[in-house]
Amino acid sequence: MHPVLFRLGSLQVDTYSVLWFLALSLAILWSVRRFPLYGVDDGVGRHVIGWSFLWMLFGARAMEYLRNAPDYIADPSLFLDLKHGELSEVGAFLGAFLAAMALCRRNPKAPFQSLCGVVALPAALTMLVGRWGCFFNGCCVGIASKCALALHFPRDPIGVARHPTQLYYSAAAAAMLLVLYLVERALIRRALRQGEDLQESAGARGGAVTSIGLMLYAAMRLSVDVVRADAPVDGLSPSHWILLGALPLELLWLWRSLRTLKREDRRA
């Protein structure tokens, strides 16, 4: 059960839902404002982001089913109980990413790499804010520890402190956001110095920013998840295998994006 923030009659509003709703709302609003930076048509961008948002929710739930498959096989009624289990962040990103890729392939006016560049920084902002919802809810908590950063959570007995992994994620997301902002600014300044048309290099720039962001996200999850209380004890989780499997593709994407930017420089 999520901690109740306030009640409106029979409606209960909890901190977890408020903070994640705020995080997603800020990300969507910021993404829309970033369309001109990457030359994305407003109508096309809204269409792709809207559908990708729905598939993000589907992916988040689907990964939860995969991660805890034995529970759902033992009791199929749990599939219909959306209050059971959690939402997977990796599943959410994967669902949105694949949906956007499919939509862009069907619409020549939707540049996939440019759209990725649009949402890369807002995605980091989503994690920065949303993970505080996990913190107040007490989910995604870390293992018991006596380190200086360990905190006591209300659900634990007195004297038990845990790694606040939710805050580790939030701090890492803040660092990720800063790095991506600096990389994006550096690529834009470089293009302007070369006299390039920013719209022509938008796709390669978006690919470079997004691939770096995905690699930083994988590093964050693979390092922080080690001290999560629900970390698998006999190997890697499905989310970890997805993150590791995607790394070579992300490196290739970054290499191709940087090579395209260099070609743009020579033409300029």
C-alpha positions as CSV (number, residue, x, y, z in Angstrom):
1,M,0.0,0.0,0.0
2,H,1.3,3.5,-0.9
3,P,1.3,6.1,1.9
4,V,-1.8,8.3,1.6
5,L,-1.1,11.9,1.0
6,F,-4.7,13.2,1.3
7,R,-8.2,12.0,0.7
8,L,-11.0,13.4,-1.4
9,G,-14.1,11.6,-0.3
10,S,-13.5,7.9,-1.3
11,L,-10.6,8.9,-3.5
12,Q,-7.1,8.4,-1.9
13,V,-4.1,10.3,-3.4
14,D,-0.7,8.9,-2.4
15,T,2.7,10.4,-2.5
16,Y,4.1,7.8,-4.9
17,S,1.4,8.5,-7.6
18,V,1.7,12.3,-7.1
19,L,5.5,12.4,-7.6
20,W,5.5,10.1,-10.6
21,F,2.7,11.9,-12.2
22,L,4.5,15.2,-11.6
23,A,7.7,13.7,-13.0
24,L,6.0,12.4,-16.2
25,S,4.1,15.7,-16.7
26,L,7.3,17.7,-16.4
27,A,9.0,15.4,-18.9
28,I,6.2,15.6,-21.4
29,L,6.0,19.4,-21.2
30,W,9.8,19.8,-21.5
31,S,9.9,17.4,-24.4
32,V,7.3,19.5,-26.3
33,R,9.3,22.7,-25.7
34,R,12.4,20.9,-27.1
35,F,10.9,20.0,-30.5
36,P,12.3,23.1,-32.2
37,L,15.8,22.3,-30.9
38,Y,15.8,19.1,-33.0
39,G,13.5,20.3,-35.8
40,V,10.6,17.9,-34.9
41,D,7.2,18.8,-36.1
42,D,4.9,19.6,-33.2
43,G,2.0,17.5,-34.4
44,V,4.1,14.5,-35.3
45,G,6.1,14.7,-32.1
46,R,3.0,14.8,-29.9
47,H,1.5,11.9,-31.8
48,V,4.6,9.7,-31.3
49,I,5.1,10.7,-27.6
50,G,1.5,10.1,-26.8
51,W,1.4,6.6,-28.2
52,S,4.9,5.8,-26.7
53,F,3.6,6.9,-23.3
54,L,0.9,4.2,-23.5
55,W,3.4,1.6,-24.5
56,M,5.6,2.7,-21.7
57,L,2.9,1.8,-19.2
58,F,2.4,-1.6,-21.0
59,G,6.2,-2.3,-21.0
60,A,6.5,-1.4,-17.3
61,R,3.8,-3.9,-16.4
62,A,4.9,-6.6,-18.8
63,M,8.4,-6.6,-17.3
64,E,6.8,-7.0,-13.8
65,Y,5.0,-10.1,-15.1
66,L,8.2,-11.5,-16.5
67,R,10.3,-10.8,-13.4
68,N,7.8,-12.4,-11.1
69,A,6.4,-15.0,-13.5
70,P,6.1,-17.9,-10.9
71,D,3.7,-15.8,-8.8
72,Y,1.4,-15.1,-11.7
73,I,1.5,-18.6,-13.0
74,A,0.6,-19.9,-9.5
75,D,-2.3,-17.4,-9.2
76,P,-3.5,-16.2,-12.7
77,S,-6.0,-13.8,-11.0
78,L,-3.0,-11.6,-10.1
79,F,-2.8,-10.6,-13.8
80,L,-5.9,-8.5,-13.3
81,D,-4.9,-7.1,-9.9
82,L,-2.9,-4.0,-11.0
83,K,-2.3,-3.2,-7.3
84,H,-0.2,-6.3,-7.0
85,G,3.5,-5.9,-7.8
86,E,5.4,-2.9,-9.2
87,L,6.1,-1.2,-12.4
88,S,9.5,-1.8,-14.1
89,E,11.5,1.2,-15.1
90,V,13.5,-0.8,-17.6
91,G,10.3,-2.2,-19.1
92,A,8.9,1.3,-19.3
93,F,11.9,2.6,-21.3
94,L,11.9,-0.5,-23.5
95,G,8.2,-0.2,-24.3
96,A,8.4,3.5,-25.1
97,F,11.6,3.0,-27.2
98,L,10.3,0.2,-29.3
99,A,6.9,1.9,-29.8
100,A,8.6,5.2,-31.0
101,M,10.9,3.2,-33.3
102,A,7.9,1.5,-34.9
103,L,5.8,4.7,-35.2
104,C,8.7,6.6,-36.8
105,R,9.4,3.8,-39.4
106,R,5.7,4.2,-40.5
107,N,5.9,8.0,-40.7
108,P,8.7,9.5,-42.8
109,K,8.0,12.9,-41.2
110,A,9.0,11.5,-37.8
111,P,12.8,11.4,-37.4
112,F,13.5,8.7,-34.8
113,Q,17.0,9.9,-33.7
114,S,15.8,13.5,-33.4
115,L,12.9,12.4,-31.3
116,C,15.3,10.4,-29.1
117,G,17.4,13.6,-28.6
118,V,14.2,15.5,-27.6
119,V,13.3,13.1,-24.8
120,A,16.7,12.1,-23.6
121,L,17.1,14.9,-21.0
122,P,13.4,14.8,-19.9
123,A,13.8,11.1,-19.3
124,A,16.6,11.7,-16.9
125,L,14.4,14.4,-15.2
126,T,11.6,11.8,-14.8
127,M,13.9,9.5,-12.8
128,L,15.3,12.4,-10.8
129,V,11.8,13.4,-9.5
130,G,10.0,10.1,-9.7
131,R,12.4,8.1,-7.6
132,W,11.5,10.3,-4.6
133,G,8.0,8.8,-4.9
134,C,9.6,5.4,-4.5
135,F,11.5,6.8,-1.5
136,F,8.4,8.0,0.3
137,N,6.6,4.8,-0.6
138,G,9.4,2.6,0.7
139,C,9.6,0.5,-2.4
140,C,12.8,-0.4,-4.3
141,V,14.6,-0.2,-1.0
142,G,18.1,-1.3,-0.3
143,I,19.6,-4.0,1.9
144,A,20.2,-3.5,5.6
145,S,23.4,-1.6,6.2
146,K,25.3,0.3,8.8
147,C,26.9,2.8,6.4
148,A,26.7,6.5,7.0
149,L,24.0,6.9,4.3
150,A,21.7,4.2,5.6
151,L,18.2,5.3,6.7
152,H,15.5,3.8,8.7
153,F,12.2,3.1,6.9
154,P,8.9,2.9,8.7
155,R,8.1,-0.7,7.7
156,D,11.3,-1.9,9.3
157,P,11.9,-2.7,13.0
158,I,13.5,0.0,15.2
159,G,17.3,-0.1,14.8
160,V,17.3,-1.5,11.2
161,A,18.6,0.9,8.5
162,R,18.9,0.4,4.8
163,H,20.6,1.8,1.7
164,P,18.3,4.5,0.4
165,T,18.6,3.2,-3.2
166,Q,15.8,5.4,-4.4
167,L,17.9,8.4,-3.5
168,Y,21.0,6.9,-5.1
169,Y,18.9,6.6,-8.3
170,S,17.7,10.2,-8.1
171,A,21.3,11.5,-7.5
172,A,22.6,9.4,-10.4
173,A,19.8,10.7,-12.6
174,A,20.8,14.3,-11.7
175,A,24.4,13.6,-12.7
176,M,23.1,12.0,-15.9
177,L,21.0,15.0,-16.7
178,L,24.0,17.3,-16.2
179,V,26.3,15.2,-18.4
180,L,23.7,15.0,-21.2
181,Y,23.1,18.7,-21.0
182,L,26.8,19.5,-21.3
183,V,27.2,17.0,-24.2
184,E,24.2,18.5,-26.0
185,R,25.4,22.0,-25.5
186,A,28.9,21.1,-26.7
187,L,27.6,19.4,-29.9
188,I,25.4,22.4,-30.7
189,R,28.3,24.9,-30.1
190,R,30.5,22.7,-32.3
191,A,28.0,22.8,-35.1
192,L,27.5,26.5,-34.9
193,R,31.3,27.1,-35.0
194,Q,31.5,25.0,-38.2
195,G,28.6,26.9,-39.7
196,E,26.4,23.8,-40.0
197,D,22.6,23.8,-40.3
198,L,21.5,22.5,-36.9
199,Q,18.5,20.8,-38.5
200,E,20.6,18.7,-40.8
201,S,22.7,17.3,-37.9
202,A,19.8,17.0,-35.5
203,G,19.5,13.2,-36.0
204,A,23.1,12.5,-35.4
205,R,23.2,14.8,-32.5
206,G,20.1,13.2,-31.0
207,G,21.7,9.7,-31.5
208,A,24.9,10.7,-29.7
209,V,23.1,12.2,-26.7
210,T,20.6,9.3,-26.5
211,S,23.2,6.5,-26.7
212,I,25.3,8.2,-24.0
213,G,22.3,8.5,-21.9
214,L,21.4,4.8,-22.3
215,M,24.9,3.7,-21.4
216,L,24.9,5.9,-18.3
217,Y,21.5,4.5,-17.3
218,A,22.8,1.0,-17.6
219,A,25.8,1.8,-15.5
220,M,23.5,3.3,-12.8
221,R,21.2,0.3,-12.7
222,L,23.9,-2.3,-12.7
223,S,25.8,-0.5,-9.9
224,V,23.0,0.6,-7.6
225,D,20.9,-2.6,-8.0
226,V,23.6,-4.6,-6.3
227,V,22.5,-3.2,-2.9
228,R,18.7,-3.5,-3.6
229,A,16.9,-5.8,-1.2
230,D,15.1,-7.5,-4.1
231,A,18.2,-8.1,-6.1
232,P,18.4,-11.7,-7.4
233,V,20.8,-13.8,-5.4
234,D,21.5,-16.4,-8.1
235,G,22.4,-14.2,-11.1
236,L,21.1,-11.3,-13.1
237,S,17.5,-10.2,-13.4
238,P,15.8,-10.0,-16.9
239,S,16.2,-6.2,-16.7
240,H,19.9,-6.6,-16.2
241,W,20.3,-8.9,-19.2
242,I,18.4,-6.4,-21.3
243,L,20.7,-3.6,-20.2
244,L,23.8,-5.7,-20.9
245,G,22.6,-6.9,-24.2
246,A,21.8,-3.4,-25.4
247,L,25.3,-2.0,-24.6
248,P,27.0,-3.1,-27.9
249,L,24.1,-1.6,-29.9
250,E,24.4,1.6,-27.9
251,L,28.2,1.8,-28.6
252,L,27.6,1.2,-32.3
253,W,24.9,3.9,-32.3
254,L,27.2,6.4,-30.6
255,W,30.0,5.6,-33.1
256,R,27.8,6.0,-36.1
257,S,26.3,9.2,-34.8
258,L,29.8,10.7,-34.1
259,R,31.0,9.6,-37.6
260,T,28.0,11.3,-39.2
261,L,28.7,14.5,-37.2
262,K,32.3,14.4,-38.5
263,R,31.1,14.1,-42.1
264,E,28.8,17.1,-41.5
265,D,31.9,19.1,-40.3
266,R,33.8,18.2,-43.4
267,R,30.9,19.3,-45.7
268,A,30.6,22.6,-43.8
